[in-house]
Amino acid sequence: MQKSFTDQMGKEITINFPPKRIISIVPSQTELLFDLGLDLEIIGLTKFCVHPIEKFAERTKVGGTKKLNIDLIRALKPDLIIGNKEENAQSDIEELAIDFPVWMSDIFTLEDALETITQIGALVDREPEAGYLNHLITAGFRDLQSLALQNKIDKKVAYLIWRKPFMAAGKNTFINHILSLNGMSNVIKEDRYPEITLEELRTLNCDLILLSSEPYPFGSKHIDEIQAAVPDVRIMLVDGEMFSWYGSRLVKAVQYFFEFQKELYG
């Protein structure tokens, strides 16, 4: 049976439904597909799609999110490719879309993430499973917001994602929305992921600087480096997957943020 869907870029695709040969080119969405029970259907993923790790080893790797192996993808003959506007290169997507149905997400907020889970659930014939995940995520983040208000968490925060040059998560990012849901306001006012110097960071009057584990793997030595420039600001290492993965990882993120909030008010 053929069925048509419209992706989050407004493009309509028609697929053989339900799809039997899926390639996922975004790590958080790959994890979601496995958690929806699509073990047999996922035939390809990127080298960054490491969760769940036991599934990762068994699948064909089709390159990185920004540099896909187009010839290998063609050889796999997928009946559905699932990507994301921010994570994948437009040129790769346009080339693949000539020959295959490519469904793209475009996510800025938790509500967008929930809608994506719903839409992907419909796309792959797993609507009840998607609905259950959304129930858990919605209830969990509602409790997190209540906890942040109850404990009067109100922190001015910079969230760094890269070094040399330093780059931060700005407005119009999923990370920015997750910060706000946990009682934190982003001091970075530019859109997306602007570069920032330590001198500029010093002028922003942060309460807290968060160093992400990805895409740059910040470690304890970087705390020392940044602390020397902003000696009066608390600096913490954080799990970047919890702040930026917008699939089923959000279920695990709820418990992470309960513990994280305790660090802020404890």
Secondary structure, DSSP 8 states (H G I E B T S, - for coil): -EEEEE-TTS-EEEEESS-SSEEE-SHHHHHHHHHTT-TTTEEEE-TT--SSHHHHTTSEE-B-SSSB-HHHHHHH--SEEEEETTTS-HHHHHHHHHHS-EEEE---SHHHHHHHHHHHHHHTT-HHHHHHHHHHHHHHHHHHHHHHHHTT--EEEEEEEETTTTEE--BSSHHHHHHHHTTEEE---SBS--B--HHHHHTT--SEEEEESSSS---HHHHHHHHHHSTTSEEEEE-HHHHH--STHHHHHHHHHHHHHHHHH-
